[in-house]
């Protein structure tokens, strides 16, 4: 999916603003910027970045809580 909408706003939010069709059914998100786990307690854990994308790029594009632990590898494409 795209990490941000056409207006440049994050799609990875602190809280959902749309009606929910399923609660806690998404466990992993893959965008053009990164691979992230969806944490049960809320927020996103950064697992990998896309080639040429920095952790700071992902941080700036993510509204919700972003957990970054250790060295984040680059995706192998």
N, C-alpha and C positions, 0 to 999 in steps of 0.2 A: 504494500500500500504506500501511498505518499505520506510522508511524515508531517507535512503542513498542507493547509488548504490553498486555494487559488489566491487568497488574500495574504498568504504568508503566515497564517496563524496555526499554531500547533494543533494537531489532531490527538495528541497524547495529553489528555487533560487531567487536572486534579480530581475532577468529578464529572460524570456524564451529565450532559445538559439535554439529551434527547430521551424519549421513552425507551426503556430497556426491553429487549426481546429475550434476553438470556442474562442471568446474573452469574458472574464469575466463571464463564465458560471459555474465555480466552486465556491461554497460558503463555503464549509466545507471539511476538509481533515482529515482522520483518518489513522494513521500509527501505527506501533507496539510500538511507543514511546509516542504518544500523539494524542489529538483531538485539531484541530485548525480551527478557522474561517479565511477565506481569506478576507482581508479588501479591499474595493473598491479603496482606495487611495494607495494601495500597502502594502505588508507585511502580517504577520500572527499573529493573536491573540491567545495565548495559553489558552485553556479552561480546559483541563484535562491532566494529565500524566498517563501513564500505571503503573501498580503495580511495585514498585521497581525502577522506573525511576525518576530522579530528574529534576528540572527545568534546572539546569546546563547541564545535559545530553542532553536535548532538544536544549538548546542554542548552544551547541557545534556541534550538528548535523544539524543545520539550517543555511544556508547561507544567506537567505533573512532576512529582518527586522522582528524581533520577539518582539511582545508586550506582556509583562507580567504585569498584574494588580492584586494586592491583593494576597490572598492566593489561590494557584492553587490546586484543589482537585485531588485525585487519582481516576481513573476510577473504577467503580463498575462492576466486571466481574462475 
